[in-house]
Amino acid sequence: MKIDIGESIIYSWLRHEKNSQVVQLNWKSSSTWEVGNQMKADEIFQKLKLIEDSTGKGLIGKSVNLSQFLRQAEIDALGISISKADNSSESKYTISAVDIAFHEGGLGYKDSHLVVAKKLARAALTIYSYFNTDDAEIIFASPKVRDSTIDSIDVILKEVMDCFEDLNFKFSLIFNTDFNSQIIEPVLRKTASVADTSELFSRSAKLLDVFSYLKFESLPLVNIDNQQDIEVDNDDIDFVPPKEDKTSLSHLRYSILAERSYCKTLKIGEFAKALFNKLDQDPALFQKALEYTNSGKIPSGKGLEILRLIDDSANINKLRKDEQGKYRYYSKPLTNHPYLLYHDWTSLRHQGPLMKLAEDLGLE
């Protein structure tokens, strides 16, 4: 079976960002299904056949009929989100149909503008005909598309959208930096603690993270104002920002790749320590954080707490270790509360939960 990494990331995106309870890759219709809304679908189809680009090339061949057009449909990823309708006990179904292409040099289709527009038009007509709904988002996504190609797609897609103007379909193009901010970053955040081997993109990202290949320079940190409050042990991290840099942590970014020159980045361990050192200064916030971590919302090793309680007679060196004798906690307790902080932070597993903790406690 062919494995497509683009389809894999969209699979995870639909599940965790679009909240689709049902997702299928390479979705096709069955010849045994009855076509619904046929009169309206054929009306739209005839309008689509009239569309031509500036060179006179048609969107759809003149000899193609609606039945042939629908039979050729294959949607890369189809997601269905089920929720309760407003003021009703009935369920509401929202469909997301996504086609994705990743060509390293930009879209490599012949007549890319026509290919993309046709894929979107066919997906919309297919959803309308077989699902009897127009409550759907029709998406084409690609991480690298040239500006000239985008311009030509925009022109032809506007004509396609006009053909569906009486319906509620939402057509979307997700390209370039939007692909990163709307798809890649949310997937990395939301799959940090997901252990589903069917999600190949997130699993491959976890593998890269083991060897520190990933870099998240564009991800925002929480607003922590006093950089001097950070406690940093040289044996815990590879890089410490220079002391003369007084930049607020709210303007810093952390990187999984340790920089060996002067830079303004924080690693995930630094970020975790900065966050909990900040919470340690406020008893009310710390209590909320303790309840949050005790609920298991931030993953850790088996049987380990994020914050481990100590007392005056405790052997701190022993408490730092897990059952196998491996050190799992930082060497110094928090300043104002008798707790040791968990040590084994990884970006893909912990970034999302830590950001959520900061957000819930109003430290954005």
C-alpha positions as CSV (number, residue, x, y, z in Angstrom):
1,M,0.0,0.0,0.0
2,K,1.3,3.4,-0.9
3,I,1.9,5.7,2.1
4,D,1.5,9.4,1.3
5,I,2.9,11.7,4.0
6,G,0.7,14.6,2.8
7,E,-2.5,12.5,3.3
8,S,-1.2,11.4,6.7
9,I,-0.8,15.0,8.0
10,I,-4.3,15.8,6.7
11,Y,-5.7,12.7,8.4
12,S,-4.3,14.0,11.7
13,W,-5.4,17.5,11.0
14,L,-9.0,16.5,10.3
15,R,-9.1,14.4,13.5
16,H,-7.5,16.8,15.9
17,E,-8.0,20.3,14.5
18,K,-11.3,19.9,12.6
19,N,-12.7,17.5,15.2
20,S,-13.8,14.9,12.6
21,Q,-14.9,11.7,14.4
22,V,-14.8,9.9,11.1
23,V,-11.9,10.3,8.6
24,Q,-11.2,8.2,5.5
25,L,-8.3,8.5,3.1
26,N,-8.7,8.1,-0.7
27,W,-12.5,8.2,-0.4
28,K,-14.4,7.0,-3.5
29,S,-18.1,6.7,-4.2
30,S,-19.8,3.3,-5.0
31,S,-21.5,2.6,-8.3
32,T,-24.4,1.1,-6.3
33,W,-25.2,4.5,-4.6
34,E,-28.1,6.6,-5.8
35,V,-27.2,10.1,-7.0
36,G,-29.2,12.7,-5.1
37,N,-30.1,16.4,-6.1
38,Q,-29.6,15.3,-9.7
39,M,-31.4,18.2,-11.4
40,K,-29.5,20.9,-9.4
41,A,-26.2,19.0,-9.7
42,D,-26.6,18.8,-13.5
43,E,-27.4,22.5,-13.7
44,I,-24.2,23.3,-11.8
45,F,-22.3,20.8,-14.0
46,Q,-23.4,22.5,-17.2
47,K,-22.2,25.8,-15.9
48,L,-18.9,24.3,-15.0
49,K,-18.4,23.0,-18.5
50,L,-18.6,26.6,-19.8
51,I,-15.6,27.7,-17.8
52,E,-12.4,28.3,-19.8
53,D,-9.1,29.9,-18.9
54,S,-7.5,32.8,-20.8
55,T,-6.0,30.4,-23.4
56,G,-9.4,28.8,-24.2
57,K,-8.7,25.5,-22.4
58,G,-11.9,24.2,-20.8
59,L,-12.3,23.1,-17.2
60,I,-14.2,20.0,-18.1
61,G,-14.2,18.1,-21.4
62,K,-17.2,18.9,-23.7
63,S,-18.0,15.2,-24.1
64,V,-18.0,14.4,-20.3
65,N,-21.3,13.9,-18.6
66,L,-22.2,14.3,-14.9
67,S,-22.2,10.5,-14.2
68,Q,-18.7,10.2,-15.6
69,F,-17.5,13.3,-13.7
70,L,-18.7,11.9,-10.4
71,R,-17.3,8.4,-11.0
72,Q,-13.9,9.9,-11.4
73,A,-13.9,11.5,-8.0
74,E,-11.3,10.4,-5.4
75,I,-11.0,12.7,-2.4
76,D,-7.6,12.4,-0.6
77,A,-9.1,12.8,2.9
78,L,-12.8,13.1,3.9
79,G,-13.7,14.0,7.4
80,I,-17.1,14.1,9.1
81,S,-17.6,16.1,12.3
82,I,-20.7,15.2,14.3
83,S,-22.1,17.7,16.8
84,K,-25.4,18.7,18.4
85,A,-27.4,21.2,16.4
86,D,-28.2,24.5,18.1
87,N,-31.2,24.3,20.4
88,S,-31.9,20.8,19.3
89,S,-31.2,17.2,20.4
90,E,-30.5,16.3,16.8
91,S,-27.1,15.8,15.4
92,K,-25.4,18.1,13.0
93,Y,-23.0,16.7,10.4
94,T,-20.2,18.9,8.9
95,I,-18.1,17.5,6.1
96,S,-14.5,18.5,5.2
97,A,-13.2,17.2,1.8
98,V,-9.5,17.8,1.3
99,D,-7.1,17.2,-1.6
100,I,-3.4,17.7,-1.0
101,A,-0.4,17.8,-3.2
102,F,3.2,18.2,-2.3
103,H,5.6,18.8,-5.2
104,E,9.0,20.0,-4.0
105,G,9.4,22.6,-6.8
106,G,5.8,23.8,-6.5
107,L,2.7,22.3,-8.1
108,G,3.9,20.3,-11.0
109,Y,0.6,19.6,-12.7
110,K,0.2,20.5,-16.4
111,D,-2.3,23.4,-16.2
112,S,-2.2,23.5,-12.4
113,H,-4.9,26.1,-12.2
114,L,-7.4,23.9,-14.1
115,V,-6.4,20.7,-12.2
116,V,-6.9,22.4,-8.8
117,A,-10.2,24.1,-9.8
118,K,-11.5,20.8,-11.2
119,K,-10.6,18.9,-8.1
120,L,-12.5,21.4,-5.9
121,A,-15.5,21.4,-8.3
122,R,-15.7,17.6,-8.5
123,A,-15.4,17.2,-4.7
124,A,-18.2,19.7,-4.1
125,L,-20.5,18.1,-6.6
126,T,-19.7,14.6,-5.2
127,I,-20.6,15.7,-1.6
128,Y,-23.8,17.4,-2.9
129,S,-24.8,14.3,-4.9
130,Y,-24.0,11.5,-2.5
131,F,-24.3,13.1,1.0
132,N,-27.3,15.3,0.1
133,T,-25.8,18.3,1.8
134,D,-24.0,21.5,1.0
135,D,-22.8,22.0,4.6
136,A,-19.2,21.2,3.7
137,E,-15.8,22.8,3.3
138,I,-13.9,21.9,0.1
139,I,-10.1,22.4,0.5
140,F,-7.1,22.1,-1.6
141,A,-3.8,22.3,0.3
142,S,-0.2,22.3,-0.6
143,P,3.0,23.4,1.3
144,K,4.7,25.0,-1.8
145,V,2.9,26.8,-4.6
146,R,4.4,29.6,-6.7
147,D,2.8,33.0,-6.6
148,S,2.0,32.9,-10.4
149,T,0.3,29.6,-10.0
150,I,-1.8,31.0,-7.0
151,D,-2.9,33.9,-9.1
152,S,-4.1,31.7,-12.0
153,I,-5.9,29.4,-9.5
154,D,-7.7,32.3,-7.9
155,V,-9.0,33.5,-11.3
156,I,-10.5,30.2,-12.3
157,L,-11.7,29.3,-8.8
158,K,-13.7,32.4,-8.7
159,E,-15.7,31.2,-11.7
160,V,-16.2,27.8,-10.1
161,M,-17.5,29.3,-6.9
162,D,-20.0,31.4,-8.9
163,C,-21.5,28.1,-10.2
164,F,-22.2,27.1,-6.6
165,E,-23.4,30.5,-5.4
166,D,-26.9,29.2,-4.5
167,L,-25.3,26.6,-2.1
168,N,-23.4,26.9,1.2
169,F,-20.1,25.3,0.2
170,K,-17.0,26.9,1.5
171,F,-14.0,26.7,-0.8
172,S,-10.5,27.1,0.7
173,L,-7.0,27.1,-0.6
174,I,-4.3,26.5,2.0
175,F,-0.8,27.2,0.6
176,N,2.7,28.0,1.7
177,T,2.9,29.8,5.1
178,D,-0.8,29.2,5.7
179,F,-0.1,25.5,5.3
180,N,2.5,25.8,8.1
181,S,0.4,27.9,10.5
182,Q,-3.0,26.3,9.8
183,I,-2.0,22.7,9.4
184,I,1.5,21.7,10.4
185,E,1.8,23.7,13.7
186,P,-1.7,22.7,15.0
187,V,-1.0,19.0,14.2
188,L,2.4,19.1,16.0
189,R,0.8,20.7,19.0
190,K,-2.3,18.5,19.2
191,T,-0.7,15.2,18.5
192,A,2.1,15.7,21.0
193,S,0.6,13.2,23.4
194,V,-1.2,11.0,20.8
195,A,0.1,7.5,20.5
196,D,-1.8,6.3,17.5
197,T,0.4,4.3,15.1
198,S,-2.0,5.0,12.2
199,E,-1.0,8.7,12.3
200,L,2.2,8.4,10.4
201,F,3.1,12.0,10.2
202,S,2.9,12.5,13.9
203,R,4.8,9.3,14.5
204,S,7.6,10.4,12.1
205,A,7.7,13.8,13.9
206,K,8.2,12.0,17.2
207,L,11.1,10.0,15.7
208,L,12.8,13.2,14.5
209,D,12.3,14.7,17.9
210,V,14.2,11.9,19.5
211,F,17.3,13.1,17.7
212,S,16.5,16.8,18.1
213,Y,15.9,17.5,14.4
214,L,12.7,19.6,14.8
215,K,12.6,23.3,15.1
216,F,9.7,25.5,16.2
217,E,10.9,29.1,16.0
218,S,7.4,30.5,15.1
219,L,5.5,29.0,18.1
220,P,4.5,31.6,20.7
221,L,5.6,31.4,24.3
222,V,3.6,32.5,27.3
223,N,4.1,36.0,28.7
224,I,6.6,35.7,31.5
225,D,8.0,39.1,32.3
226,N,11.0,38.6,34.5
227,Q,13.8,36.7,32.9
228,Q,15.9,36.9,36.0
229,D,13.5,34.5,37.7
230,I,14.5,31.6,35.5
231,E,16.6,29.0,37.3
232,V,18.8,27.2,34.8
233,D,21.2,24.3,35.6
234,N,24.0,23.9,33.1
235,D,23.8,20.1,33.3
236,D,20.1,20.3,32.3
237,I,20.4,22.2,29.0
238,D,22.8,22.8,26.2
239,F,22.3,26.5,25.8
240,V,21.7,29.4,28.1
241,P,20.8,32.8,26.7
242,P,23.5,35.4,27.5
243,K,23.0,37.2,30.8
244,E,23.2,40.6,29.2
245,D,20.1,39.9,27.1
246,K,17.2,41.5,29.0
247,T,14.6,40.6,26.4
248,S,11.2,39.6,27.9
249,L,10.5,35.9,27.6
250,S,7.2,36.9,25.8
251,H,9.4,37.8,22.8
252,L,11.6,34.7,22.8
253,R,11.2,31.5,20.9
254,Y,12.6,28.1,21.8
255,S,14.3,25.8,19.4
256,I,14.9,22.0,19.7
257,L,18.1,22.5,17.8
258,A,20.6,23.9,20.3
259,E,22.1,27.1,18.9
260,R,25.9,27.4,19.4
261,S,26.0,31.2,18.8
262,Y,24.2,34.1,20.6
263,C,20.5,33.7,20.0
264,K,17.2,34.4,21.6
265,T,15.7,31.0,21.7
266,L,14.4,28.7,24.5
267,K,14.4,24.9,24.6
268,I,11.5,23.0,25.9
269,G,13.2,22.3,29.3
270,E,14.0,26.0,29.7
271,F,10.4,26.9,28.9
272,A,9.0,24.4,31.4
273,K,11.3,25.6,34.2
274,A,10.5,29.3,33.4
275,L,6.8,28.5,33.5
276,F,6.8,26.6,36.8
277,N,9.2,29.1,38.4
278,K,6.7,31.8,37.5
279,L,3.8,29.8,38.9
280,D,5.9,29.1,42.1
281,Q,5.7,32.9,42.9
282,D,1.9,32.9,43.2
283,P,0.3,30.6,45.7
284,A,-3.1,30.7,44.1
285,L,-1.8,30.0,40.6
286,F,0.5,27.3,41.9
287,Q,-2.4,25.5,43.6
288,K,-4.3,25.6,40.3
289,A,-1.2,24.3,38.5
290,L,-0.8,21.5,41.0
291,E,-4.5,20.4,40.4
292,Y,-3.9,20.6,36.7
293,T,-0.8,18.4,36.7
294,N,-2.3,15.9,39.2
295,S,-5.2,15.4,36.7
296,G,-2.8,13.9,34.2
297,K,-3.2,16.6,31.6
298,I,0.6,16.9,31.2
299,P,2.1,13.5,30.3
300,S,5.0,12.1,32.2
301,G,6.7,8.7,32.8
302,K,4.7,5.9,34.3
303,G,3.9,6.5,37.9
304,L,5.6,9.9,38.0
305,E,4.1,13.2,38.9
306,I,5.1,16.5,37.2
307,L,5.5,18.0,40.6
308,R,6.8,15.6,43.3
309,L,6.2,16.5,46.9
310,I,9.2,16.5,49.3
311,D,9.5,17.1,53.1
312,D,12.3,18.2,55.4
313,S,13.4,14.7,56.1
314,A,13.2,13.5,52.5
315,N,16.2,12.3,50.6
316,I,16.0,14.6,47.6
317,N,18.6,12.6,45.6
318,K,16.4,9.5,45.9
319,L,13.2,11.3,45.1
320,R,14.7,12.5,41.9
321,K,14.9,8.9,40.6
322,D,12.2,6.6,39.1
323,E,11.8,3.0,40.0
324,Q,14.7,2.0,37.8
325,G,17.0,4.5,39.4
326,K,17.0,7.0,36.5
327,Y,17.0,10.7,37.4
328,R,13.6,12.1,36.3
329,Y,13.6,15.4,38.3
330,Y,15.7,18.6,38.5
331,S,18.2,18.7,41.3
332,K,16.8,21.8,43.0
333,P,13.3,22.1,44.5
334,L,11.1,25.1,43.6
335,T,11.9,28.1,45.7
336,N,8.6,28.7,47.4
337,H,6.9,25.3,47.4
338,P,8.3,21.9,48.5
339,Y,8.2,20.2,45.1
340,L,10.7,18.8,42.6
341,L,9.9,19.5,38.9
342,Y,9.8,16.8,36.3
343,H,12.9,16.7,34.1
344,D,12.3,14.7,30.9
345,W,10.6,17.3,28.6
346,T,10.2,16.7,24.9
347,S,8.7,19.3,22.6
348,L,6.2,17.1,20.7
349,R,4.9,15.5,23.9
350,H,4.9,18.5,26.2
351,Q,4.7,21.7,24.2
352,G,0.9,21.6,23.7
353,P,0.0,20.7,27.3
354,L,2.4,23.3,28.7
355,M,1.0,26.0,26.4
356,K,-2.6,24.9,27.4
357,L,-1.7,25.1,31.1
358,A,-0.3,28.7,30.6
359,E,-3.3,29.7,28.6
360,D,-5.8,28.3,31.2
361,L,-4.0,30.2,34.0
362,G,-4.0,33.4,32.0
363,L,-0.3,33.6,31.3
364,E,-0.5,34.0,27.5
